[in-house]
Amino acid sequence: MSQPLLVELFTEELPPKALLKLSDAFSTGIVNGLKSRDFLNENYTVTSYATPRRLAVLITDVRATSPDQQCREKILPVSIGLDANGNASKPLLKKLAAIGFPDLALDQLERTIDGKAEHFFYSYLAQGLSLQAGLQYAVEESISKLPIPKLMTYQRPDGTPVQFARPVHGLVALHGEQIIDVSILGLKSRRSTQGHRFLSTVKNITLVHAEDYAQQLFDEGKIIANFDQRKEKIRAELLAMAGSDQVLMPEALLDEVTALVEWPVVYVCHFEKQFLSVPQECLVLTMQTNQKYFALTGENGKLCPRFLIVSNIETTTPEHIIRGNETVVRPRLSDAKFFFEQDQKKTLAERAGGLANVIYHNKLGNQAQRAERVQSLATWIARELDADVAITKSVTRAAQLAKADLLTDMVGEFPELQGIMGSYYARLDGEDEQVALAMIEHYQPRFAGDELPSSVTGTIVALADKIETLVGIWGIGMPPTGDRDPFALRRHALGVVRMLIEKQLPLTLSGLLKNAVALFSDNTAFTDPGEALRSFIYDRLRGIFKERGFSSSEIEAVVAPEPDSLANIMARLTAVKSFASLPESAALAAANKRITNILKKSEQKSTAVLDSLFQEDAEYALFQATKAVTIKVKNAYATDDFNGALHLLATISPQVDTFFNDVMVMADEPALRANRIALLGMLHEILNQVADISKLAAY
């Protein structure tokens, strides 16, 4: 009989940042364990529950017994299974005993050729497992695979040592109304659990039926067991309590707070207005990071002197809770104010010299040496972009000061504020606004989808900073491997590609990389990363275009040729997508692929096409059509009209088709063959002016 199945581990407070992963893994492990043993009906559903003190899963349509299964087991080769007299050998008898069939006679075994040898097989009907046995396996497998950040060793009351994320005090396993007898971590299953530490109406909650779990916890235990429901309740209450103000509630903070409470209640707290003289990013970060509070901003985006807390206690007299949290946050804000005031006693320029004492990497030197490399590369980029004197000056200054805020007390306390604090201190030091902006913008984009630098100076320094990192780290033999990317080289490469594309910068990858490599010429630990790094960057380019909805063939058409400049690559890709929709595109792509293969096999160097050697009308027709379209395509290409250029190519599709139908390219006569290959070379050049359209051909 199928019934819903509930499994719950009741624990001490679990690590909040790991709760969701633990919950997902716990549920998935049990579901997979039961599914692999055929306990789940086709339409089963899964609901995960996670609170600070419990991991649980409710699975519907779970069988009490798994179905019987017809099995066929391979035993041994016949040559080993029979002795010299044709009787069962000792190895065969031993094998039969090992698999649970010691009394089988030889005539009950099937002899079948398997591969090159004859083997004994045995077919039998295996009885289904009881849910008790299947669940025991599933729970053990699930718990053994949980992504526990750090195991804790504790002792059961009988002195038995146990390891888990936190001490576990209860195990529930209910199939409908029936307790399933399983044990884990020194505990035996039962039907009782506990509610909220302080708000529960009863000490122990006796669960009547598996499907009533969440409702009973809510009614009797003051527990919202479902993580997502609890999170949305917090979100709704935060918005309601904020009123007309805006709540700063990053999803990561919401998740962490949801993992800290079982019955969330939001209260309003205040802090002194004097702290608003500190950059609001500092105050917000200290509230979010240290206290898990939610800051508020007004309509003007300025921080308000009040904040919201999420408590695990519901009371009609919350004054003590509010006062306690206000008391706790005050020293944190005071520290931020002190750091900010102390940092202003030295300018960024005065701090920059100290970067020589900060190691960047033991093979790449210190941060001062790195700043010199970034400055040199940024200055070269500025010249390549024909930046004026003022911009070039601000680029040089920004590159010198970009990392100076690493030596401030504020960034020392909150590393997340690097760049942000540099921007504030640069303005207080009287630096040019372009320099101040570059302090924060040279880190952009910080993550996928982040904004690009808004200023010219910020863009140039950001590009130089990321290229220097890519070339330097790769050059000392530390490229990303698998999931490991400790220096965020994938993010840096994405940032470089996005800036070159979205800002349409007229720079070449070869120029950027060559100039960056030259900066490490006196470093004996450095090796030019060369083509490996270029390929890595082009792979990031593929990823960006794939996310934007382009097909693999369209992407390869523009990326496979590895264009050195990316300024107009988006226009090329859009044109290729449009061209691919034309009825002529498939035939032209296939023809271009065929031409590419012919030219690859031919060792002939480029030669002029002689119309005097034409023997077929199709040759002359293709020659005339190619000459005519070449002029038009090159004119369109010169004005970045890539769409027009590709559509022009579609007009010669009939002549291309006729040529391949009527003309034998690889003629016996050398001069004739060479002329036809030269004609194809002429055609190939114009076909691939915008992109390698052979990549659009079906493989």
C-alpha positions as CSV (number, residue, x, y, z in Angstrom):
1,M,0.0,0.0,0.0
2,S,1.3,3.4,-0.9
3,Q,1.4,6.2,1.7
4,P,3.3,9.4,2.3
5,L,6.6,8.9,4.0
6,L,8.2,11.4,6.5
7,V,11.8,11.4,7.7
8,E,13.1,14.0,10.1
9,L,16.4,14.5,11.9
10,F,16.0,16.7,14.9
11,T,19.2,18.4,15.8
12,E,20.9,21.2,17.7
13,E,21.3,24.5,15.7
14,L,22.7,23.7,12.3
15,P,25.2,26.0,10.5
16,P,23.0,28.6,8.9
17,K,25.0,29.1,5.7
18,A,25.0,25.4,5.0
19,L,21.3,24.7,5.9
20,L,19.9,24.8,2.4
21,K,22.6,22.6,0.9
22,L,22.2,20.1,3.8
23,S,18.4,20.1,3.3
24,D,18.6,19.5,-0.5
25,A,21.2,16.8,-0.1
26,F,19.3,15.1,2.7
27,S,16.1,15.0,0.7
28,T,17.8,14.1,-2.6
29,G,19.7,11.3,-1.0
30,I,16.7,9.6,0.6
31,V,14.6,10.0,-2.6
32,N,17.4,8.5,-4.7
33,G,17.9,5.7,-2.3
34,L,14.2,4.7,-2.3
35,K,13.8,5.3,-6.1
36,S,16.8,3.0,-6.9
37,R,15.1,0.3,-4.9
38,D,11.7,0.8,-6.6
39,F,9.8,2.1,-3.6
40,L,8.3,5.2,-5.3
41,N,5.3,5.2,-7.5
42,E,5.3,7.2,-10.8
43,N,3.6,10.3,-9.5
44,Y,5.4,10.8,-6.2
45,T,6.2,14.3,-5.0
46,V,8.9,15.6,-2.7
47,T,8.7,18.4,-0.1
48,S,11.8,19.4,1.8
49,Y,11.7,21.0,5.2
50,A,14.6,22.8,6.9
51,T,14.7,24.9,10.1
52,P,17.7,25.7,12.4
53,R,17.0,22.5,14.3
54,R,15.7,20.0,11.7
55,L,16.1,18.4,8.3
56,A,13.0,16.7,7.0
57,V,11.5,15.3,3.8
58,L,8.0,14.3,2.9
59,I,7.6,11.9,-0.1
60,T,4.2,10.9,-1.4
61,D,3.2,7.6,-2.9
62,V,5.8,5.4,-1.2
63,R,5.3,1.6,-1.3
64,A,5.4,-0.5,1.8
65,T,7.2,-3.2,-0.1
66,S,9.1,-2.9,-3.3
67,P,7.9,-5.1,-6.2
68,D,9.3,-8.6,-6.9
69,Q,11.9,-8.5,-9.6
70,Q,12.9,-11.1,-12.2
71,C,16.7,-11.5,-12.0
72,R,19.3,-13.2,-14.1
73,E,22.7,-13.6,-12.5
74,K,25.9,-14.5,-14.3
75,I,27.7,-17.1,-12.2
76,L,31.0,-18.5,-13.7
77,P,32.5,-19.7,-17.0
78,V,31.5,-23.3,-17.6
79,S,35.2,-24.2,-18.0
80,I,35.7,-23.2,-14.3
81,G,32.4,-24.4,-13.0
82,L,32.8,-28.0,-14.0
83,D,35.5,-30.4,-12.8
84,A,37.1,-33.1,-15.0
85,N,34.2,-35.4,-14.4
86,G,31.6,-32.9,-15.4
87,N,30.4,-32.3,-11.8
88,A,30.1,-28.9,-10.0
89,S,33.6,-27.7,-9.1
90,K,34.6,-26.2,-5.8
91,P,34.7,-22.6,-7.3
92,L,31.2,-23.0,-8.5
93,L,29.9,-24.4,-5.2
94,K,31.6,-21.5,-3.4
95,K,30.2,-18.9,-5.8
96,L,26.6,-20.3,-5.4
97,A,26.9,-20.2,-1.6
98,A,28.2,-16.6,-1.8
99,I,25.2,-15.4,-3.7
100,G,22.8,-17.2,-1.5
101,F,22.0,-20.4,-3.5
102,P,24.1,-23.2,-2.0
103,D,21.7,-26.0,-2.9
104,L,21.3,-25.4,-6.6
105,A,21.7,-28.4,-8.8
106,L,23.6,-28.1,-12.1
107,D,20.4,-28.7,-14.1
108,Q,18.9,-25.6,-12.6
109,L,21.6,-23.5,-14.2
110,E,21.5,-22.0,-17.7
111,R,24.5,-22.5,-20.0
112,T,24.8,-19.6,-22.5
113,I,27.6,-18.2,-24.7
114,D,28.6,-14.8,-23.3
115,G,31.3,-13.2,-25.3
116,K,33.8,-15.8,-26.4
117,A,33.1,-18.3,-23.6
118,E,30.2,-20.3,-22.3
119,H,28.9,-19.2,-18.8
120,F,26.5,-20.5,-16.2
121,F,23.6,-18.2,-15.5
122,Y,20.8,-18.5,-12.9
123,S,17.3,-16.8,-13.3
124,Y,15.1,-16.3,-10.2
125,L,12.4,-14.1,-8.8
126,A,13.8,-11.8,-6.2
127,Q,11.3,-10.9,-3.5
128,G,10.7,-7.2,-2.9
129,L,12.3,-5.4,0.1
130,S,10.3,-4.1,3.0
131,L,10.2,-0.3,3.4
132,Q,12.0,-0.8,6.7
133,A,15.0,-2.3,4.9
134,G,14.9,0.1,1.9
135,L,14.6,3.2,4.1
136,Q,17.5,2.1,6.4
137,Y,19.7,1.9,3.3
138,A,18.5,5.2,1.9
139,V,18.9,7.1,5.2
140,E,22.4,5.7,5.7
141,E,23.4,6.6,2.2
142,S,21.9,10.1,2.4
143,I,23.6,11.0,5.7
144,S,27.0,9.6,4.5
145,K,26.9,12.0,1.5
146,L,25.8,15.2,3.2
147,P,28.0,18.2,2.4
148,I,28.8,19.0,6.0
149,P,31.3,21.9,6.2
150,K,32.9,20.6,9.4
151,L,32.0,17.4,11.3
152,M,31.4,17.6,15.0
153,T,32.2,14.6,17.3
154,Y,29.9,14.2,20.3
155,Q,28.8,11.3,22.5
156,R,25.4,9.6,22.9
157,P,24.1,9.1,26.4
158,D,25.6,5.6,26.4
159,G,29.1,7.0,25.6
160,T,29.1,6.0,21.9
161,P,31.0,8.6,19.8
162,V,29.0,10.0,16.9
163,Q,29.9,12.5,14.1
164,F,27.5,14.9,12.4
165,A,27.2,18.6,11.7
166,R,25.6,19.1,15.1
167,P,24.4,16.7,17.8
168,V,21.2,14.9,16.7
169,H,18.5,14.2,19.3
170,G,15.7,12.7,17.4
171,L,14.7,10.6,14.3
172,V,11.2,10.4,12.9
173,A,10.2,7.9,10.2
174,L,6.5,7.7,9.5
175,H,4.8,5.8,6.6
176,G,1.3,7.2,6.9
177,E,0.5,6.6,10.5
178,Q,3.0,3.7,11.0
179,I,6.5,4.1,12.5
180,I,9.2,2.6,10.2
181,D,11.8,1.0,12.4
182,V,15.1,2.5,11.3
183,S,18.1,3.7,13.2
184,I,21.0,6.1,12.5
185,L,23.5,8.1,14.5
186,G,22.7,6.0,17.6
187,L,19.0,6.9,17.4
188,K,15.9,4.8,16.8
189,S,12.9,6.2,14.9
190,R,9.8,7.4,16.7
191,R,6.8,9.6,16.0
192,S,7.6,12.6,18.3
193,T,9.5,15.8,17.7
194,Q,9.9,19.1,19.3
195,G,8.6,22.6,18.5
196,H,9.9,26.1,19.1
197,R,12.2,26.3,22.1
198,F,10.1,29.0,23.8
199,L,6.8,29.4,21.9
200,S,5.7,25.7,21.5
201,T,2.4,24.9,23.3
202,V,3.7,21.4,24.1
203,K,7.1,20.0,25.0
204,N,6.9,17.0,22.6
205,I,4.7,17.0,19.4
206,T,3.3,13.5,18.7
207,L,2.9,13.2,15.0
208,V,-0.3,11.5,14.0
209,H,0.3,11.1,10.2
210,A,3.2,11.8,7.9
211,E,1.2,14.3,5.8
212,D,0.2,16.3,8.9
213,Y,3.8,17.1,9.8
214,A,4.0,20.7,8.7
215,Q,0.6,21.7,10.0
216,Q,1.2,20.1,13.4
217,L,4.5,21.9,13.7
218,F,2.7,25.1,12.8
219,D,-0.3,24.7,15.2
220,E,1.4,23.1,18.2
221,G,5.1,23.9,17.8
222,K,5.1,27.5,16.4
223,I,7.3,26.3,13.6
224,I,7.2,27.2,9.9
225,A,8.9,24.1,8.7
226,N,9.1,25.0,5.0
227,F,12.2,27.1,4.3
228,D,10.8,29.0,1.3
229,Q,7.5,29.8,3.1
230,R,9.5,31.1,6.1
231,K,11.7,33.2,3.8
232,E,8.7,34.8,2.0
233,K,7.1,35.6,5.3
234,I,10.3,37.4,6.4
235,R,10.4,39.2,3.0
236,A,6.8,40.3,3.3
237,E,7.2,41.5,6.9
238,L,10.4,43.4,6.1
239,L,8.6,45.3,3.3
240,A,5.6,46.0,5.5
241,M,7.7,47.4,8.3
242,A,9.8,49.5,6.0
243,G,6.8,51.5,4.8
244,S,7.9,54.0,2.2
245,D,11.6,53.2,2.8
246,Q,13.6,50.7,0.8
247,V,14.9,47.5,2.5
248,L,18.4,46.4,1.6
249,M,17.9,42.6,1.6
250,P,20.3,40.6,-0.5
251,E,19.1,37.1,-1.1
252,A,22.2,35.6,0.6
253,L,21.3,37.6,3.8
254,L,17.6,36.5,3.5
255,D,18.7,32.9,3.2
256,E,21.0,33.1,6.2
257,V,18.4,34.8,8.4
258,T,15.8,32.3,7.3
259,A,18.1,29.6,8.5
260,L,18.4,31.2,11.9
261,V,14.8,31.4,12.9
262,E,11.8,29.0,13.1
263,W,9.1,31.6,13.8
264,P,10.2,34.9,12.3
265,V,9.0,38.2,13.6
266,V,10.4,41.6,12.4
267,Y,11.0,44.5,14.7
268,V,12.2,48.1,14.0
269,C,15.4,49.4,15.7
270,H,17.2,52.7,15.6
271,F,20.8,54.1,15.8
272,E,22.2,57.6,16.4
273,K,22.2,60.0,13.4
274,Q,25.9,60.8,14.1
275,F,26.9,57.6,12.4
276,L,25.4,58.8,9.1
277,S,28.6,60.8,8.6
278,V,30.3,57.4,7.8
279,P,30.0,56.1,4.2
280,Q,26.8,54.2,4.2
281,E,28.4,51.1,2.5
282,C,30.4,50.7,5.7
283,L,27.4,50.9,8.0
284,V,25.3,48.6,5.8
285,L,28.1,46.0,5.6
286,T,28.7,45.9,9.3
287,M,24.9,45.6,10.0
288,Q,24.6,42.8,7.4
289,T,27.8,40.9,8.0
290,N,28.1,41.1,11.8
291,Q,24.6,41.4,13.0
292,K,22.4,40.0,10.2
293,Y,20.3,43.2,10.2
294,F,18.4,44.8,7.3
295,A,19.4,48.4,6.6
296,L,16.8,50.9,5.2
297,T,17.3,53.7,2.7
298,G,15.0,56.6,1.9
299,E,13.7,57.7,-1.5
300,N,17.0,59.5,-2.2
301,G,18.9,56.3,-1.6
302,K,20.5,57.7,1.6
303,L,20.7,55.4,4.7
304,C,18.1,55.9,7.3
305,P,19.0,55.9,11.1
306,R,16.8,52.8,11.6
307,F,17.1,49.2,10.7
308,L,15.0,46.0,10.8
309,I,15.8,42.8,12.8
310,V,14.3,39.3,12.4
311,S,13.7,37.8,15.8
312,N,12.9,34.2,16.7
313,I,10.6,35.4,19.5
314,E,7.1,36.7,19.1
315,T,6.0,39.0,22.0
316,T,3.7,41.9,22.7
317,T,6.4,43.6,24.6
318,P,9.5,43.6,22.3
319,E,11.2,46.5,24.0
320,H,13.9,44.4,25.5
321,I,14.6,42.7,22.2
322,I,14.8,46.1,20.4
323,R,16.9,47.7,23.1
324,G,19.3,44.8,23.1
325,N,19.9,44.9,19.4
326,E,20.4,48.6,19.4
327,T,22.9,48.2,22.2
328,V,24.8,45.5,20.2
329,V,25.0,47.5,17.0
330,R,26.3,50.7,18.5
331,P,29.8,49.5,19.1
332,R,30.0,48.1,15.6
333,L,29.0,51.4,14.1
334,S,31.4,53.2,16.4
335,D,34.2,51.0,15.1
336,A,33.3,51.9,11.6
337,K,33.3,55.6,12.4
338,F,36.6,55.3,14.2
339,F,38.2,53.5,11.2
340,F,36.9,56.1,8.8
341,E,38.3,59.0,10.8
342,Q,41.6,57.3,11.3
343,D,42.0,56.5,7.7
344,Q,41.7,60.1,6.7
345,K,44.9,61.0,8.6
346,K,46.9,59.7,5.6
347,T,46.2,60.2,1.9
348,L,46.0,57.4,-0.6
349,A,49.2,58.8,-2.2
350,E,51.0,58.5,1.2
351,R,49.7,54.9,1.6
352,A,50.7,53.8,-1.9
353,G,54.4,53.5,-1.0
354,G,53.4,50.9,1.6
355,L,52.2,48.6,-1.1
356,A,55.8,47.4,-1.5
357,N,55.3,45.6,1.8
358,V,52.2,43.8,0.6
359,I,52.9,40.5,-1.3
360,Y,50.8,40.0,-4.3
361,H,52.2,36.6,-5.2
362,N,55.5,35.1,-4.2
363,K,56.3,34.6,-7.9
364,L,55.0,38.0,-9.1
365,G,56.3,40.3,-6.4
366,N,54.4,42.9,-4.3
367,Q,51.5,45.1,-4.9
368,A,53.7,48.1,-5.7
369,Q,55.3,46.2,-8.5
370,R,51.9,45.1,-9.7
371,A,50.7,48.7,-9.6
372,E,53.6,49.7,-11.9
373,R,52.7,47.0,-14.4
374,V,49.0,48.0,-14.4
375,Q,50.1,51.6,-14.8
376,S,52.3,50.8,-17.7
377,L,49.7,48.8,-19.5
378,A,46.9,51.3,-18.8
379,T,49.1,54.1,-20.2
380,W,49.6,52.1,-23.4
381,I,45.8,51.4,-23.7
382,A,45.1,55.1,-23.3
383,R,47.5,55.9,-26.2
384,E,45.9,53.2,-28.3
385,L,42.5,54.8,-27.7
386,D,43.8,58.3,-28.5
387,A,42.9,59.5,-25.1
388,D,43.5,63.2,-24.4
389,V,46.1,64.5,-22.0
390,A,43.7,64.9,-19.1
391,I,42.4,61.3,-19.4
392,T,45.9,59.9,-19.8
393,K,47.0,61.8,-16.7
394,S,44.0,60.5,-14.7
395,V,44.7,56.9,-15.9
396,T,48.3,57.1,-14.7
397,R,47.2,58.5,-11.3
398,A,44.4,56.0,-10.9
399,A,46.6,53.1,-11.6
400,Q,49.1,54.3,-9.0
401,L,46.5,54.6,-6.3
402,A,44.1,51.8,-7.2
403,K,45.3,49.4,-4.6
404,A,46.2,51.9,-1.9
405,D,43.0,51.4,0.1
406,L,44.1,47.9,0.9
407,L,46.3,49.5,3.6
408,T,43.3,51.3,5.3
409,D,41.8,50.2,8.5
410,M,38.3,50.1,7.0
411,V,39.3,47.7,4.2
412,G,41.3,45.7,6.7
413,E,38.1,45.1,8.6
414,F,35.9,44.8,5.6
415,P,37.8,43.5,2.5
416,E,34.5,43.7,0.6
417,L,34.9,47.5,0.7
418,Q,38.1,47.6,-1.3
419,G,37.6,50.1,-4.2
420,I,34.6,51.6,-2.5
421,M,36.6,53.1,0.3
422,G,39.3,54.1,-2.2
423,S,36.7,56.1,-4.1
424,Y,35.6,57.9,-0.9
425,Y,39.2,58.6,0.3
426,A,40.3,59.8,-3.2
427,R,37.5,62.5,-3.1
428,L,38.5,63.5,0.4
429,D,42.1,63.8,-0.8
430,G,41.0,66.1,-3.5
431,E,41.8,63.8,-6.4
432,D,40.2,64.3,-9.8
433,E,36.7,62.7,-10.1
434,Q,37.9,60.4,-12.9
435,V,40.5,59.1,-10.5
436,A,38.0,58.7,-7.7
437,L,35.6,56.8,-9.9
438,A,38.4,54.5,-11.2
439,M,39.1,53.5,-7.6
440,I,35.9,51.5,-7.5
441,E,35.3,51.0,-11.2
442,H,38.6,49.2,-11.9
443,Y,37.1,46.2,-10.1
444,Q,34.1,46.1,-12.4
445,P,32.5,43.9,-13.5
446,R,32.8,42.1,-10.2
447,F,30.4,39.3,-11.2
448,A,28.3,38.0,-14.0
449,G,25.8,40.7,-15.0
450,D,27.5,43.4,-13.1
451,E,27.7,46.9,-14.6
452,L,30.8,47.9,-16.6
453,P,32.9,50.9,-15.6
454,S,31.0,54.1,-16.5
455,S,34.1,56.4,-16.9
456,V,36.8,56.2,-19.6
457,T,39.5,56.2,-16.9
458,G,37.8,53.4,-15.0
459,T,37.4,51.3,-18.1
460,I,41.1,51.7,-19.1
461,V,42.4,50.8,-15.6
462,A,39.9,48.0,-15.2
463,L,41.0,46.5,-18.5
464,A,44.7,46.8,-17.6
465,D,44.1,45.4,-14.2
466,K,42.3,42.3,-15.5
467,I,44.8,41.7,-18.4
468,E,47.7,41.9,-16.0
469,T,46.1,39.4,-13.6
470,L,45.3,37.0,-16.4
471,V,48.7,37.1,-18.0
472,G,50.6,37.1,-14.7
473,I,48.8,34.3,-13.0
474,W,48.6,32.1,-16.1
475,G,52.2,32.8,-16.8
476,I,53.3,31.3,-13.5
477,G,51.4,28.1,-14.3
478,M,48.2,28.6,-12.3
479,P,45.3,28.5,-14.8
480,P,41.9,27.4,-13.6
481,T,41.4,23.6,-13.3
482,G,38.0,22.1,-13.1
483,D,36.0,24.0,-10.5
484,R,39.1,25.6,-9.0
485,D,39.7,29.2,-9.9
486,P,41.3,30.8,-6.8
487,F,42.3,34.0,-8.7
488,A,38.9,34.3,-10.5
489,L,40.6,34.2,-13.9
490,R,37.2,33.2,-15.5
491,R,35.6,36.3,-14.1
492,H,38.5,38.5,-15.2
493,A,38.4,37.1,-18.8
494,L,34.6,37.7,-18.9
495,G,35.2,41.3,-17.8
496,V,37.8,41.8,-20.5
497,V,35.6,40.4,-23.2
498,R,32.5,42.3,-22.1
499,M,34.4,45.7,-22.0
500,L,35.9,45.1,-25.5
501,I,32.5,44.1,-26.9
502,E,30.0,46.4,-25.1
503,K,32.2,49.5,-25.2
504,Q,33.3,48.6,-28.8
505,L,37.0,49.4,-27.9
506,P,39.3,49.4,-31.0
507,L,41.9,47.3,-29.3
508,T,43.3,43.9,-30.3
509,L,43.7,41.0,-28.1
510,S,47.1,40.3,-29.5
511,G,48.2,43.8,-28.7
512,L,46.9,43.7,-25.1
513,L,48.4,40.3,-24.4
514,K,51.8,41.1,-26.1
515,N,52.2,44.3,-24.0
516,A,51.2,42.6,-20.8
517,V,53.6,39.7,-21.4
518,A,56.4,42.3,-21.9
519,L,55.8,43.6,-18.4
520,F,57.1,40.2,-17.0
521,S,60.2,40.0,-19.2
522,D,62.6,40.1,-16.2
523,N,60.7,37.5,-14.2
524,T,62.4,34.1,-14.5
525,A,59.3,32.3,-13.0
526,F,57.1,33.6,-15.8
527,T,56.4,31.9,-19.1
528,D,54.4,33.5,-21.9
529,P,50.9,31.8,-21.7
530,G,50.5,32.3,-25.5
531,E,47.8,30.5,-27.3
532,A,46.4,28.7,-24.2
533,L,45.3,32.0,-22.7
534,R,43.9,33.3,-26.0
535,S,41.8,30.1,-26.3
536,F,40.6,30.6,-22.7
537,I,39.4,34.1,-23.5
538,Y,37.6,32.9,-26.7
539,D,35.9,30.2,-24.7
540,R,34.5,32.9,-22.3
541,L,33.3,34.7,-25.5
542,R,31.4,31.6,-26.5
543,G,29.8,31.4,-23.1
544,I,28.6,35.0,-23.3
545,F,27.0,34.5,-26.7
546,K,25.4,31.2,-25.7
547,E,23.8,33.0,-22.7
548,R,22.4,35.6,-25.2
549,G,20.6,33.0,-27.2
550,F,22.8,32.4,-30.2
551,S,23.2,28.9,-31.6
552,S,26.5,27.0,-31.4
553,S,26.9,27.1,-35.2
554,E,26.3,30.9,-35.3
555,I,28.8,31.4,-32.5
556,E,31.5,29.3,-34.1
557,A,31.1,31.2,-37.4
558,V,32.4,34.3,-35.7
559,V,34.5,32.9,-32.9
560,A,36.3,30.0,-34.6
561,P,38.4,32.4,-36.8
562,E,39.6,34.0,-33.5
563,P,39.1,37.7,-34.5
564,D,41.8,39.9,-33.0
565,S,39.4,42.8,-32.5
566,L,36.1,42.3,-30.7
567,A,34.7,45.8,-31.2
568,N,32.3,44.8,-33.9
569,I,31.9,41.0,-33.2
570,M,28.4,41.5,-31.9
571,A,27.4,43.1,-35.2
572,R,29.0,40.2,-37.1
573,L,27.1,37.7,-35.0
574,T,23.8,39.4,-35.5
575,A,24.4,39.5,-39.2
576,V,25.3,35.8,-39.2
577,K,22.1,35.0,-37.4
578,S,20.1,36.9,-40.0
579,F,22.0,35.3,-42.9
580,A,21.4,31.8,-41.4
581,S,17.6,32.4,-41.8
582,L,17.9,32.9,-45.6
583,P,17.0,30.0,-47.9
584,E,20.3,30.3,-49.7
585,S,22.4,30.0,-46.5
586,A,22.5,26.2,-46.1
587,A,23.8,25.7,-49.7
588,L,26.4,28.4,-49.4
589,A,27.6,27.1,-46.0
590,A,27.9,23.6,-47.4
591,A,29.7,24.9,-50.4
592,N,32.1,27.0,-48.3
593,K,32.8,23.9,-46.2
594,R,33.6,21.9,-49.3
595,I,35.8,24.7,-50.6
596,T,37.7,24.9,-47.3
597,N,38.4,21.2,-47.5
598,I,39.6,21.4,-51.1
599,L,41.9,24.3,-50.3
600,K,43.3,22.5,-47.2
601,K,44.2,19.4,-49.3
602,S,45.7,21.5,-52.0
603,E,49.3,22.6,-51.6
604,Q,48.9,25.3,-54.2
605,K,49.8,28.8,-53.2
606,S,47.5,31.6,-54.1
607,T,47.6,32.4,-57.8
608,A,45.7,34.7,-60.2
609,V,42.6,33.4,-61.9
610,L,43.0,33.3,-65.7
611,D,39.7,33.5,-67.5
612,S,41.4,32.3,-70.7
613,L,41.6,28.9,-69.1
614,F,37.9,28.5,-68.5
615,Q,36.3,25.6,-70.3
616,E,32.9,25.6,-68.8
617,D,30.2,28.3,-68.8
618,A,29.8,27.7,-65.1
619,E,33.4,28.7,-64.4
620,Y,33.0,32.0,-66.2
621,A,29.7,32.7,-64.6
622,L,31.1,32.1,-61.1
623,F,34.1,34.2,-61.8
624,Q,32.1,37.2,-63.0
625,A,29.6,36.9,-60.1
626,T,32.4,36.7,-57.6
627,K,34.2,39.7,-59.0
628,A,31.0,41.7,-59.0
629,V,30.0,40.8,-55.5
630,T,33.5,41.2,-54.1
631,I,33.5,44.9,-54.7
632,K,30.1,45.3,-53.1
633,V,30.9,43.1,-50.1
634,K,34.1,44.9,-49.4
635,N,32.4,48.3,-49.5
636,A,29.7,47.0,-47.1
637,Y,32.4,45.5,-44.9
638,A,34.3,48.8,-44.8
639,T,31.2,50.5,-43.3
640,D,30.5,47.7,-40.8
641,D,27.4,46.7,-42.8
642,F,27.9,43.0,-42.0
643,N,24.3,42.2,-42.6
644,G,24.4,43.7,-46.0
645,A,27.7,42.0,-46.9
646,L,26.3,38.5,-46.0
647,H,23.0,39.1,-47.8
648,L,25.0,40.1,-50.9
649,L,26.8,36.7,-50.8
650,A,23.4,35.0,-51.0
651,T,22.9,36.5,-54.5
652,I,25.7,34.3,-55.9
653,S,24.3,31.0,-54.5
654,P,23.0,29.9,-57.9
655,Q,26.4,30.3,-59.6
656,V,28.1,28.4,-56.8
657,D,25.6,25.6,-57.1
658,T,26.0,25.4,-60.9
659,F,29.7,25.4,-60.6
660,F,29.9,22.4,-58.4
661,N,27.3,20.6,-60.4
662,D,29.0,21.2,-63.8
663,V,32.7,21.5,-63.1
664,M,35.3,19.0,-62.0
665,V,37.6,21.0,-59.8
666,M,40.4,18.4,-59.6
667,A,40.9,18.1,-63.4
668,D,43.7,15.9,-64.7
669,E,45.4,18.9,-66.6
670,P,47.6,20.7,-64.0
671,A,47.0,24.2,-65.4
672,L,43.2,23.8,-65.5
673,R,43.1,22.3,-62.0
674,A,45.3,25.1,-60.6
675,N,43.0,27.8,-62.2
676,R,39.9,26.2,-60.8
677,I,41.5,26.0,-57.3
678,A,42.5,29.7,-57.6
679,L,38.9,30.6,-58.5
680,L,37.7,28.7,-55.3
681,G,40.4,30.6,-53.3
682,M,39.0,33.9,-54.6
683,L,35.5,32.8,-53.7
684,H,36.6,31.5,-50.3
685,E,38.2,34.8,-49.3
686,I,35.0,36.8,-49.9
687,L,32.7,34.1,-48.4
688,N,34.7,34.4,-45.1
689,Q,35.1,38.1,-45.1
690,V,32.5,38.6,-42.2
691,A,32.5,35.1,-40.7
692,D,33.4,31.5,-41.4
693,I,30.0,30.6,-42.8
694,S,31.1,27.0,-43.3
695,K,30.3,26.6,-39.6
696,L,26.6,27.0,-40.4
697,A,26.7,23.8,-42.5
698,A,25.0,20.7,-41.0
699,Y,27.5,18.1,-39.8
